[in-house]
């Protein structure tokens, strides 16, 4: 369907090839093309932990870039992608951020997947004035500061996200647990990471506020595979639901061991669990488990029809359903911003900082919904969805918004 293939820019590019000129650049074959190459960086876990969702982000961006090139969205500009693997490790994310900043062709970055990795990258991009849009980070402090619950203050002007925050996701899950599932006793576990611990804390606060009781809490380490002790604690607590703050890597094993021990209670988590990999690994044990995820199902959105069809047609790896659409829209926001700043292939010396301002003023309909950002860099699209495993598939059971004041 889309004829132009994506070129992944690698570290083998020469220093000369990384230099943008006002009158154009050389194409990949070394001939004068009259086109300026603009690179959109991607940082995500492309191997190892969380790679299924990380690859969904990479190829969501790839499709957006392919579309922009095919449609000549920005005359005089050819877009390329530079995808770097952070392996879900903050130190790797920081190194990748430094690498992307040093590449003068990079005028915007999509990622990372993990909130904990984002904390190591934000200042690097902000110092360089390079825009960063995450399609998946949900920790509130990334946009509203460490004291966001009492005094919101945006720490970095260059950071944006197309995913809504845990402040809403945790409350949405707690509300559904108490009001719809009618659960009153919950055991809460997290993986001690920024995303998981934050989500668990917000779920706990909202669930107890509603009148529910947390009958026990515990923590796991990323990479853990033996949860026998934890399973015994949960089973003996009398909990009628286990809430988990973390990614699918551990929870898909935890739910399997929990059910095998005879604790026939659902495991409920956040969007870090919303992956087909969770169901494939957990098997029948996943039946009845629940997650919250940002937005509404991409497969139900008419605007995402071509995106989903292209992803499947190209047989790209990873899970597009979690953040692929949000990555596509994040890349589109950068592409549109480049179009406002780069005219006839001429890149102004302060292009990066101009693009930050242009992204702040984004206002368009994307494949995942309307795309615009508030004064903190947060998406104005606050929709959330609860999914439940039914007959081996994630099925949406409730979509809506959550008002913490309600």
C-alpha positions in Angstrom: 0.0 0.0 0.0 2.8 2.4 0.9 5.5 2.3 -1.6 8.4 4.1 0.1 10.4 1.8 2.4 11.9 3.1 5.6 15.6 3.6 6.0 16.9 2.9 9.5 19.8 5.2 10.2 22.7 3.5 11.9 25.7 4.6 13.7 27.7 3.9 10.5 26.7 7.3 9.2 29.7 9.4 8.7 30.1 12.7 10.4 29.7 14.5 7.1 26.4 12.8 6.5 25.1 14.0 9.8 25.5 17.6 8.9 22.4 19.4 7.7 22.8 22.1 5.1 20.4 24.9 4.3 20.3 24.0 0.6 19.7 20.3 0.9 21.6 17.1 1.5 23.0 14.1 -0.2 20.8 11.1 -0.4 21.7 7.6 0.8 23.4 6.9 -2.6 25.6 9.9 -2.2 24.1 11.9 -5.1 22.6 15.3 -4.8 18.9 14.8 -4.2 17.9 18.4 -3.5 16.1 17.0 -0.5 17.0 17.6 3.2 17.0 14.5 5.4 15.4 14.9 8.8 15.7 12.1 11.3 13.2 11.2 13.9 14.8 9.3 16.7 13.2 6.4 18.5 14.2 5.1 21.9 12.5 1.9 23.3 13.3 -1.6 24.5 13.8 -3.4 21.1 15.2 -6.5 22.7 14.8 -8.3 26.0 12.3 -7.0 28.6 9.2 -5.2 27.2 10.5 -5.6 23.6 7.0 -6.5 22.2 5.6 -3.1 23.2 8.9 -1.4 22.3 8.8 -2.7 18.8 5.2 -1.6 18.5 6.4 1.9 19.1 9.3 1.7 16.6 7.1 0.5 13.8 4.3 2.9 14.7 6.8 5.7 14.0 8.1 3.9 10.9 4.6 3.9 9.3 4.1 7.6 10.1 7.4 8.4 8.4 6.6 6.2 5.4 3.3 8.0 5.1 4.9 11.5 5.3 7.4 10.6 2.6 4.9 9.0 0.3 2.5 12.0 0.6 5.3 14.6 0.5 3.9 16.0 3.7 6.9 18.4 4.1 8.1 19.5 0.6 11.9 19.4 0.4 12.2 17.0 3.3 12.7 13.2 3.4 12.2 11.7 6.8 14.2 8.8 8.2 14.2 6.9 11.5 17.1 6.3 13.9 15.9 3.6 16.4 18.0 2.8 19.5 17.5 0.0 22.0 17.4 1.0 25.6 16.6 -2.5 26.9 14.3 -0.9 29.5 17.5 0.3 31.3 17.7 4.0 32.4 21.4 4.2 31.9 21.0 3.0 28.3 18.3 5.5 27.7 20.6 8.3 28.9 23.3 7.2 26.5 20.8 7.0 23.7 19.6 10.5 24.4 23.2 11.8 24.2 23.7 10.0 20.9 20.5 11.4 19.4 21.3 14.9 20.5 24.7 14.7 18.9 23.2 13.8 15.5 22.3 17.1 14.0 19.8 15.6 11.6 17.6 14.5 14.5 14.9 17.1 15.0 12.6 15.1 17.3 12.5 11.9 19.4 9.8 9.4 20.1 10.0 7.4 23.4 10.9 5.9 25.7 8.5 3.2 26.7 9.3 3.2 30.4 8.8 6.1 32.8 11.9 5.1 34.7 14.0 5.4 31.5 12.4 8.8 30.7 13.7 10.3 34.0 17.2 9.7 32.8 16.6 11.3 29.4 14.5 14.4 29.9 17.3 16.8 31.0 19.6 15.7 28.1 16.9 16.6 25.6 15.9 19.8 27.4 19.4 21.1 27.5 19.7 20.6 23.8 16.2 22.0 23.1 15.2 18.7 21.3 11.6 17.7 21.5 10.7 14.4 23.0 7.2 12.8 22.8 6.5 9.6 24.6 3.6 7.5 23.5 3.5 5.5 26.7 5.0 7.2 29.8 2.4 7.6 32.5 4.2 8.7 35.6 2.6 12.1 36.5 5.8 13.6 37.8 7.4 13.6 34.3 5.2 16.5 33.2 3.9 18.0 36.5 6.9 17.7 38.8 7.7 15.6 41.9 5.1 17.5 44.0 2.4 17.2 41.3 -0.3 16.2 43.9 0.0 19.5 45.8 1.8 21.9 43.4 2.0 21.2 39.7 5.1 22.6 37.9 6.3 21.5 34.5 10.0 20.5 34.8 11.0 20.2 31.1 9.6 22.3 28.2 10.8 19.8 25.6 8.9 16.8 27.0 5.4 15.7 25.8 3.3 12.6 25.8 0.4 11.2 23.9 -0.5 8.8 26.7 -2.6 9.9 29.7 -1.2 9.6 33.2 -1.3 7.1 36.1 -3.1 9.8 38.1 -6.1 8.9 35.9 -5.3 5.3 35.1 -4.9 4.2 38.8 -8.1 5.9 39.8 -10.0 4.5 36.8 -8.9 0.9 37.8 -9.8 1.4 41.4 -13.2 2.8 40.5 -13.9 -0.2 38.2 -12.7 -2.6 40.8 -14.9 -1.2 43.6 -18.0 -0.2 41.7 -18.2 -2.6 38.8 -16.4 -5.7 40.0 -17.7 -5.2 43.5 -14.4 -6.2 45.0 -13.7 -5.1 48.6 -10.4 -6.9 49.5 -7.4 -6.4 47.3 -3.7 -7.5 47.6 -1.4 -4.9 45.9 2.0 -5.8 44.4 4.5 -3.7 42.4 7.9 -4.2 40.7 9.6 -1.3 42.5 10.0 0.6 39.2 8.9 4.2 38.7 5.9 3.1 36.6 4.8 0.1 38.6 5.2 1.6 42.1 3.5 4.8 41.1 0.6 3.0 39.6 0.2 0.7 42.6 0.3 3.7 45.0 -2.4 5.6 43.1 -4.6 2.5 42.8 -4.3 2.0 46.6 -5.1 5.6 47.4 -8.2 5.6 45.2 -9.4 2.1 46.2 -9.2 2.8 49.9 -10.8 6.2 49.4 -13.8 4.4 47.8 -14.2 2.2 50.8 -12.1 -0.9 49.8 -9.5 -2.6 51.9 -5.9 -3.4 50.9 -5.3 -6.7 52.8 -1.6 -6.9 51.9 1.2 -5.4 49.9 4.5 -6.7 48.5 7.1 -6.1 45.8 8.9 -8.2 43.2 12.1 -7.6 41.2 12.1 -7.3 37.4 13.3 -10.6 36.0 11.8 -12.7 38.9 10.3 -16.0 37.8 9.6 -17.8 41.1 6.6 -16.3 43.0 5.8 -19.2 45.3 6.2 -17.2 48.6 4.2 -14.3 47.2 1.5 -16.5 45.9 1.1 -18.1 49.4 0.8 -14.7 51.0 -1.9 -13.6 48.5 -3.8 -16.9 48.8 -3.8 -16.7 52.7 -4.8 -13.0 52.7 -8.3 -13.7 51.5 -8.0 -11.1 48.8 -10.6 -11.3 46.0 -8.4 -9.5 43.5 -4.6 -9.0 43.0 -3.6 -5.6 41.7 -0.2 -5.5 40.0 1.8 -2.4 39.2 4.4 -3.3 36.6 5.0 -4.9 33.2 3.7 -8.1 31.5 7.1 -9.9 31.9 6.6 -10.7 35.6 2.8 -10.6 35.8 2.2 -13.2 33.1 4.2 -15.7 35.2 2.7 -14.5 38.5 -0.9 -15.0 37.4 0.0 -18.5 36.1 1.5 -19.5 39.5 -1.3 -17.9 41.4 -4.0 -19.9 39.6 -2.0 -23.1 39.8 -1.9 -22.7 43.6 -5.7 -22.6 43.7 -6.2 -18.8 44.1 -8.9 -18.3 41.5 -8.9 -14.5 41.7 -8.3 -12.1 38.8 -5.0 -10.2 38.4 -5.6 -6.5 37.4 -2.8 -4.3 36.1 -2.0 -1.2 34.0 -1.1 -0.7 30.4 2.3 -2.3 30.9 0.5 -5.6 31.0 -1.7 -4.9 27.9 0.1 -7.1 25.4 -0.8 -10.3 23.5 2.4 -11.7 24.9 0.8 -11.8 28.4 -2.0 -14.0 27.2 0.3 -16.3 25.2 2.6 -16.9 28.1 0.0 -17.2 30.9 -2.3 -19.3 28.7 -5.6 -20.3 30.3 -4.5 -18.8 33.6 -4.9 -15.3 32.0 -8.7 -15.8 31.6 -10.6 -13.2 33.5 -7.5 -11.0 34.2 -7.9 -7.2 33.5 -5.9 -4.2 32.5 -6.4 -0.5 32.0 -4.9 1.1 28.9 -4.8 4.6 27.5 -7.4 5.7 24.9 -9.9 3.5 23.3 -9.1 0.3 21.3 -7.2 1.3 18.2 -8.9 -1.5 16.2 -12.3 0.2 16.8 -11.2 3.7 15.5 -12.1 4.4 11.9 -9.1 6.7 11.6 -6.7 3.9 12.6 -8.0 1.5 9.9 -5.2 2.1 7.4 -2.5 2.1 10.2 -3.6 -1.3 11.5 -3.9 -2.7 7.9 -0.4 -1.5 7.0 1.1 -2.9 10.2 -0.3 -6.3 9.5 0.5 -6.1 5.8 4.1 -5.4 6.5 4.2 -8.1 9.1 6.1 -5.9 11.5 7.1 -7.4 14.8 5.8 -6.3 18.2 2.3 -5.3 19.5 0.8 -2.4 17.7 -2.3 -2.4 19.8 -0.8 -1.0 23.0 1.1 2.1 21.9 1.6 1.8 18.1 -1.2 4.3 17.3 0.1 6.7 19.9 3.6 6.4 18.5 2.2 7.1 15.0 0.5 10.2 16.3 3.6 11.4 18.3 5.7 11.1 15.1 3.0 12.9 13.1 3.1 15.8 15.6 6.8 16.1 15.0 6.4 15.8 11.3 3.8 18.6 11.2 6.0 20.7 13.4 8.9 20.2 11.0 6.6 21.4 8.2 6.0 24.7 10.0 9.7 25.3 10.6 11.6 23.8 7.7 10.6 25.5 4.4 11.8 24.3 1.0 14.3 22.0 2.7 16.0 24.9 4.5 16.6 24.2 8.2 17.1 27.3 10.4 19.9 27.2 13.0 17.4 27.2 15.9 15.1 24.6 14.2 15.0 22.3 17.3 13.7 25.0 19.6 11.2 26.2 17.0 9.9 22.7 16.7 9.4 22.4 20.4 7.1 25.5 20.2 5.3 24.1 17.2 4.6 20.7 18.9 3.2 22.6 21.9 0.7 24.1 19.5 -0.3 20.8 17.9 -4.0 20.5 17.0 -5.0 17.7 14.7 -7.0 14.5 14.5 -4.7 11.5 14.7 -5.3 7.7 14.4 -5.8 7.5 18.2 -8.0 10.5 18.6 -7.5 14.3 18.8 -3.9 15.3 19.4 -3.1 18.4 21.4 -1.1 19.2 24.6 -1.9 21.2 27.7 0.4 23.6 29.6 2.3 20.6 31.1 2.9 18.8 27.8 0.2 16.2 28.7 -2.2 14.9 26.1 -5.7 16.4 26.2 -7.1 13.0 25.2 -8.0 11.6 28.7 -9.9 8.5 27.5 -9.1 5.2 29.1 -10.3 1.6 28.6 -10.6 -1.5 30.8 -9.8 -4.7 29.0 -10.5 -8.3 30.2 -9.2 -11.6 28.9 -12.1 -13.4 27.4 -11.7 -16.6 25.4 -8.0 -15.9 25.1 -8.2 -12.3 23.9 -8.2 -8.9 25.4 -11.8 -7.6 25.1 -12.7 -4.0 26.0 -15.3 -4.0 28.8 -15.4 -0.3 29.7 -14.2 3.0 28.1 -14.5 6.5 29.5 -12.7 9.2 31.5 -11.9 9.5 35.1 -12.2 12.6 37.2 -10.2 12.2 40.4 -12.4 14.9 42.1 -15.6 12.8 41.5 
